[in-house]
Amino acid sequence: MDVVWVLAFFVGGLAAGRALRGKSQVKTWSEKVMTVAVFILLFFLGVGVGRNTELLQRLPLLGGRAVVLALGALLGTVVLLALAAPWLMKGKEGRRK
C-alpha cells in the first residue's frame, strides 16, 4: 500500500473524528469496530508469521531479543517519565478535582 493512501486514510479518520466529536453513539460504535479490526489484523499477522518457515525457525532467538528490546523501552519510558513529571506537572496542582 502506498504511503499516500495510508496518510489519506489517517487524515480522513482525523477529520471524521473531529466532526463526530462528542457523539456517544459514534464513540461506542467506533470502539467496537476498532477492537474487531485489531483482532483481524492480529489474526492475519499470525497467518503471515505461520507461513514463514525461516521466521518460525529463528523465533527463539528473535523472541529473546524482542524481550530485551521491550524491557529496555519500558525502562527508558519509566525513567524519562520520572525525570519529566515534575516539569509536566508544574502549575497543575490546583486544577485536579
C-alpha positions as CSV (number, residue, x, y, z in Angstrom):
1,M,0.0,0.0,0.0
2,D,1.3,3.4,-0.9
3,V,2.2,5.8,1.9
4,V,-0.1,8.4,0.3
5,W,-3.1,6.1,0.8
6,V,-2.1,5.4,4.4
7,L,-1.8,9.2,5.1
8,A,-5.1,9.9,3.3
9,F,-7.0,7.4,5.4
10,F,-5.4,8.7,8.6
11,V,-6.3,12.3,7.8
12,G,-9.8,11.2,6.7
13,G,-10.2,9.5,10.1
14,L,-8.9,12.6,11.9
15,A,-11.5,14.7,10.1
16,A,-14.3,12.3,10.8
17,G,-13.3,12.1,14.4
18,R,-13.3,15.8,14.7
19,A,-16.6,16.2,13.0
20,L,-18.2,13.5,15.2
21,R,-16.6,14.5,18.4
22,G,-19.0,14.4,21.4
23,K,-21.5,11.9,19.9
24,S,-21.6,9.0,22.4
25,Q,-23.2,6.6,19.9
26,V,-20.4,7.1,17.4
27,K,-17.8,6.6,20.1
28,T,-19.3,3.3,21.3
29,W,-19.6,2.1,17.7
30,S,-16.1,3.1,16.7
31,E,-14.6,1.5,19.7
32,K,-16.2,-1.8,18.8
33,V,-15.1,-1.6,15.2
34,M,-11.5,-0.8,16.2
35,T,-11.5,-3.8,18.6
36,V,-12.7,-6.1,15.8
37,A,-10.2,-4.6,13.3
38,V,-7.3,-5.1,15.7
39,F,-8.2,-8.7,16.2
40,I,-8.5,-9.2,12.4
41,L,-5.1,-7.6,11.9
42,L,-3.5,-9.8,14.6
43,F,-5.0,-12.9,13.0
44,F,-3.6,-12.1,9.6
45,L,-0.2,-11.2,11.2
46,G,-0.3,-14.7,12.8
47,V,-1.1,-16.2,9.4
48,G,1.9,-14.4,7.8
49,V,4.2,-15.5,10.6
50,G,2.9,-19.0,10.5
51,R,3.6,-19.3,6.7
52,N,7.2,-18.1,7.1
53,T,9.2,-21.2,8.0
54,E,12.5,-19.3,8.3
55,L,11.0,-16.9,10.8
56,L,9.5,-19.7,12.8
57,Q,12.9,-21.4,13.0
58,R,14.5,-18.2,14.2
59,L,11.7,-17.3,16.6
60,P,13.5,-18.4,19.8
61,L,16.5,-16.1,19.0
62,L,14.2,-13.2,17.8
63,G,11.9,-13.7,20.8
64,G,14.8,-13.2,23.3
65,R,15.9,-10.1,21.5
66,A,12.4,-8.8,21.4
67,V,12.0,-9.2,25.2
68,V,15.3,-7.4,25.8
69,L,14.2,-4.6,23.5
70,A,10.7,-4.3,25.1
71,L,12.2,-4.2,28.6
72,G,14.7,-1.5,27.5
73,A,11.9,0.6,26.0
74,L,9.8,0.1,29.1
75,L,12.7,1.1,31.4
76,G,13.6,4.1,29.3
77,T,9.9,5.3,29.3
78,V,9.7,5.0,33.1
79,V,13.0,6.8,33.7
80,L,12.2,9.6,31.3
81,L,8.7,10.0,32.7
82,A,10.1,10.2,36.2
83,L,12.5,12.9,35.1
84,A,9.9,14.8,33.2
85,A,7.0,14.5,35.6
86,P,7.9,17.5,37.8
87,W,8.2,19.7,34.7
88,L,5.0,18.4,33.2
89,M,3.0,18.8,36.4
90,K,4.2,22.3,37.1
91,G,1.3,24.6,37.7
92,K,-1.3,21.8,37.6
93,E,-1.6,21.1,41.3
94,G,-4.7,23.3,41.7
95,R,-6.5,22.0,38.6
96,R,-7.1,18.4,39.8
97,K,-10.7,18.0,41.1
